[in-house]
């Protein structure tokens, strides 16, 4: 069950939605293969991976230490930094559409 299915009522703001998306069990990068490409999985990643995706393409959305990475028509990956820890969560197609609507970001470039 995805975050949006757990909370069937549509969030009123982007940050309320981000709170839903980032609330859950956190895996270390070594716990899954690869963790940042599994829908709905929050993965603790290293700083190098965070910066790799931040610099690979311009972020689709960015606010402080938060950014959404997206390629073509695929789902977004939400990255964030909390103090000296780094995280990522791949969104589902539905979550990506909700994220785009709430953040006023275009779905595809």
C-alpha positions as CSV (number, residue, x, y, z in Angstrom):
1,X,0.0,0.0,0.0
2,X,1.4,3.4,-1.0
3,X,1.4,6.5,1.1
4,X,-1.4,8.0,-0.9
5,X,-3.5,4.8,-0.5
6,X,-2.9,4.9,3.3
7,X,-4.3,8.5,3.2
8,X,-7.0,8.4,0.6
9,X,-8.0,12.0,1.4
10,X,-6.0,14.3,-0.8
11,X,-3.5,16.5,1.1
12,X,-4.2,20.2,1.1
13,X,-0.6,21.3,0.7
14,X,2.7,20.1,-0.8
15,X,4.4,20.0,2.6
16,X,1.5,17.9,4.1
17,X,2.0,15.5,1.2
18,X,5.7,15.4,1.7
19,X,5.2,14.6,5.4
20,X,3.1,11.6,4.4
21,X,5.7,10.5,1.8
22,X,8.6,10.7,4.2
23,X,6.9,9.1,7.2
24,X,7.8,5.4,7.4
25,X,10.5,2.8,7.9
26,X,13.9,3.8,6.7
27,X,16.2,1.3,5.0
28,X,20.0,1.7,4.7
29,X,21.3,1.7,1.1
30,X,22.8,-1.8,1.8
31,X,19.4,-3.3,2.9
32,X,17.9,-3.3,-0.6
33,X,19.1,-3.7,-4.2
34,X,18.9,-0.8,-5.1
35,X,16.8,0.9,-2.4
36,X,16.2,4.2,-4.2
37,X,14.4,2.6,-7.1
38,X,11.8,0.8,-5.1
39,X,8.5,2.6,-5.0
40,X,7.4,3.6,-1.5
41,X,10.7,2.8,0.1
42,X,12.6,5.4,2.1
43,X,16.3,4.8,1.9
44,X,19.1,6.3,3.8
45,X,21.8,7.1,1.2
46,X,25.2,8.6,1.3
47,X,26.1,12.2,0.5
48,X,27.7,11.2,-2.8
49,X,24.5,9.7,-4.1
50,X,22.5,12.7,-3.0
51,X,24.8,15.1,-4.9
52,X,25.1,12.8,-7.9
53,X,21.4,13.1,-8.5
54,X,21.2,16.8,-7.6
55,X,23.9,17.5,-10.2
56,X,22.9,15.0,-12.9
57,X,20.0,17.0,-14.3
58,X,18.3,20.2,-13.1
59,X,15.9,19.2,-10.3
60,X,12.2,19.2,-11.3
61,X,11.5,20.9,-8.0
62,X,13.7,22.2,-5.2
63,X,13.3,23.8,-1.8
64,X,16.3,24.1,0.5
65,X,17.7,20.6,1.1
66,X,14.8,19.0,-0.7
67,X,14.6,18.2,-4.4
68,X,12.6,16.1,-6.8
69,X,14.5,14.3,-9.5
70,X,12.7,13.1,-12.6
71,X,13.8,11.8,-16.0
72,X,11.4,11.8,-19.0
73,X,8.1,10.2,-18.2
74,X,9.2,8.2,-15.2
75,X,8.2,8.8,-11.6
76,X,9.9,11.4,-9.4
77,X,12.5,10.5,-6.7
78,X,12.2,12.8,-3.7
79,X,15.6,13.5,-2.1
80,X,16.2,15.3,1.2
81,X,18.9,16.0,3.8
82,X,18.3,16.1,7.5
83,X,21.4,17.4,9.4
84,X,24.1,15.0,8.2
85,X,21.8,12.3,6.9
86,X,20.5,11.9,3.3
87,X,17.4,10.1,2.1
88,X,15.5,9.3,-1.1
89,X,12.0,7.9,-1.8
90,X,10.8,6.9,-5.3
91,X,7.2,8.0,-5.9
92,X,4.6,6.0,-7.7
93,X,3.1,7.4,-10.8
94,X,0.0,8.5,-8.8
95,X,2.2,10.2,-6.1
96,X,4.2,11.9,-8.8
97,X,1.0,13.4,-10.4
98,X,-0.2,14.6,-6.9
99,X,3.3,16.0,-6.2
100,X,3.2,17.9,-9.5
101,X,-0.2,19.3,-8.9
102,X,0.6,20.5,-5.4
103,X,4.0,21.9,-6.3
104,X,2.8,23.3,-9.6
105,X,5.6,21.4,-11.3
106,X,5.2,20.1,-14.8
107,X,4.8,16.3,-15.0
108,X,7.0,15.9,-18.0
109,X,9.7,18.0,-19.5
